[in-house]
């Protein structure tokens, strides 16, 4: 009994109660067994972190990495962050390269503290979903060939229900979902599953979902494609001739043979720059290597192999650092990861999954959840050419929402952080000078957006107030 009480960190008199109810959560795993003491190359911190697996069923398990808030974690909300792809790792991108408390450095296994980590404002949970992404796995290989949006949302929901059993102190906490890129599908789809399930589940499984936020989000195929081409033309990336040819390709998708030349030229135009951040230097040593996808290509623009050869990511070559770091055995041991010895290496974006389910639009979900009263923010880094601000604006306009707050600048550190407009049930904002991964390019502005989203307070509209 004394050993159990010590293990759970509770008084001896509660040991028996903990054994039955509190010490072990989902899948019979103790929360404390997921605690990460320290990572290779990690600077010291005062907050707790946890990592490990939560089983979905007898054959599937999803991997998570969780950071308590840097201060007053018991008073802060819980936020789930999802990266897109489909098939890209929220641990590798979101946690380690964008908004987590540690950022992977060139001299692996060195980590540095991120002064703009989002765990300054919330308890942050990063999930690798679905199976086949990162360390998440299935022992049935055919599962990897049958993946899609629906399965991802359902498995992520099952993960959350079980995770809350392991971390019951967060069960009644305000809960939000955030993400970027193809998580423009993941985030509202998971929110919808939670929203619907809360109406029909037992009280102990209700999730206190308050809202969601998505950045540079894939939302609607037709609008995404039109915005992609309009952005490239308006930013002098493609010629007038190719612009008109590509617009014709979208309006007449069955005539793909005549589109190949324009698509090839479009891909070549972006081949020497970073489509995810037009004005940042590229990682020259990575240009000849096969790039990783941060978002799936629109169907009409994916027919030529050159499309998948566009450079991606952010200089200086941080993707390579992350893959080296998470493939180290000492790192995996510290994170309680790869316990089943997966047959393939950890990669930022999975190369073992097949995607079979991707609806052309998630705008109907937005309409439903706006009506349901969730807090919804959409933001766009305005130098992203892959899911550009034009695409997002076209999609939001298609919702036909009434404007409550007119278009205006918002400020951060006495500089214009971007522009924003308030619709009935939804707020949209741009982040000036940011590429596809907004927290990577403009971390201070991204943290300000996150802070105001959680509080529900408007962004500063005066230079002196920022």
Helices and strands as residue ranges (DSSP letters): H 2-8, G 12-14, H 15-17, I 18-22, G 26-28, G 31-34, E 49-55, E 60-67, G 73-75, E 78-82, I 91-98, E 102-104, E 111-113, G 118-120, E 123-128, E 137-138, G 141-145, H 149-166, G 168-170, E 175-180, H 183-200, G 203-205, E 209-215, H 221-234, H 240-251, G 257-259, H 260-270, G 284-286, G 299-301, G 305-309, H 318-326, H 329-334, H 363-371, E 375-381, H 389-398, E 403-412, E 415-423, E 426-431, H 438-441, H 443-455, G 463-465
